[in-house]
Amino acid sequence: MGLFNKLELEPEQPRDRLVLAFAASLARSIAGADGMYDAQELHSLNQWFPKSLLKQFGFLDGQGRLNDDFLSAKKEALLTLPASLNSNEKMHLLGVLYEMASADGEIHEKEFHLIQQAAARLDADTALLSKHLAGLMVGGSGTPPVRN
């Protein structure tokens, strides 16, 4: 299931455009945070943020690259999402990003730090986030370890 389905985003909804821009930008940073692009992380990134989805939201130029609309939406997201997302929506969004980061079976310290930064930018409750992430199961074996 792609992120599109997990977050139930609709292109005609302005807030959904911001959520997608925020999440896609952060997911790209997470995928490369450990200095390596693991095949499973890249697969997850391409599965959850396919070009067809980004194109549907108007975020790609004619060559298939992220465009100025994407960059503008990402900037606007940082300003408006903290107040427009409720706590459950914030936890869900951060949980989806955590799932993507843990696609290789572990969370690199830098990946986890990016998720924490995203939580801070969204003004998410840190205690609630810790509880939410602790409850996520990866492959039925619990949360993956954070590695250096």
N, C-alpha and C positions, 0 to 999 in steps of 0.2 A: 504494500500500500504506500503510495506516495504521500509526501507532506501535504500536497494539495488536498487529499482526502482526509488526512489526519486533522488538518486545521479547518477544513470545509470553507475554503476561500472562494470568493466570487469576484471575477474581474471588474464587474460594474460597481462594486462596493469600495469607496475610497479608502476606508480603513484597511480593508483586506489587501489592497495594493501596498500599503505601508508595512503591514505584517510580512508580506512576502519579500519585500525589499530588505527589511531588517533581517529576517531569517536567512535569506539566501546569501546576504553579505557575510553574516556571522558564520554560516555553515562553511563558506569558502575559506574563511580565516581559520576555522577549526580544523578543516581537512589538511591544511599545511602547517599547523602550529608546531608540530613536533619536528619540522624540517624534512619530513618525508610525506609523500602522497601514497599511503597504503592503498593497495588495489581495492580492498573492501570499502574503505572510506570513499574513494573516488566513485565506486559503484553506487554507494548510498547517496552521495552528492548528486550524481547524474540521475538516479532514480527519483529522488525527492524533489529535485529542482531541474527537471528536464527542460531542454530548450523550448519544447512545445508549450510548456507552462509559462515560462518567462516571455515567450512571444505572445501568448494569449493575453498577458497583462501589459503588453506594449513595452517591455523592457529590453528588447533586442533591436539592434540596427539591421540594415540590409545584409551585413556580413555575419550576422549571428553573434555579435559582441554586445555586451551590456552597454546601454546607451545613457544619454543624459537624463531621460525620464527615470531610469533606475536610480541614478545617483541623487536626483532631486527627491525621489520618494524615500530613499535611505536617510537623507538628512532630515526630511520632514518627520519620518518615523521616530527619530531620536527626540524630537520636540513634542510629539503628540501622543505616542503610544503609552507612555507612563500614566497619563490621565485617562486614556480611552479604553485601555484593557483592564478588565477586572482581575482579581487575584487568581481565580481559576484559569483564566485565559493566559495569564503570564506563566503560571506553573506548567500548563499544557505546552506552550510554545518552548519554554526552556527544557522541558522533558523531551520533546521531539528532537531538539538540538543535542541533548545529552545522548539520546539513542544513536544519532548520527555519529557523534564523536566516539561512541563505544563500539562502532561497527567492527573494529578489528579485535575486539575482546578486551580492550583495556582503554583507560583514559590517561592520556599524557598530562602531566602537570600543567603544561601550557594550554592544553585544550580545556581543562577544568577551569583554569584562570580566566579564559575567554568567556566561558559560561557564567562565571561569577561576575565578570565585568558587565555582561549583558543583563544579568539580574539587577545589578546596580543601576544601569542605564534605564531599565524599565521600572525602577523603584519598587522592586519585588521584595517581599518579606523574606529575609535571609533564613530565619528559622524555619519558615514554611518550605522554602526551597530545599533546605537540607533534609527535611522530613520527606518531601516529595521525591527527591533523587534517591534517597535511601530505600524508598519503596519500589523503585523501578527494578524490574528483573531483566537480566540479559541472558537469554538462552536458558532460563529457568535456574541459573546457578547463582543468582545474586548480582549485585553491581560489580562491574569490573574494577580491578585495582587501579589506583592512580599511580602512574610511574613517573620518574624523573627523566 
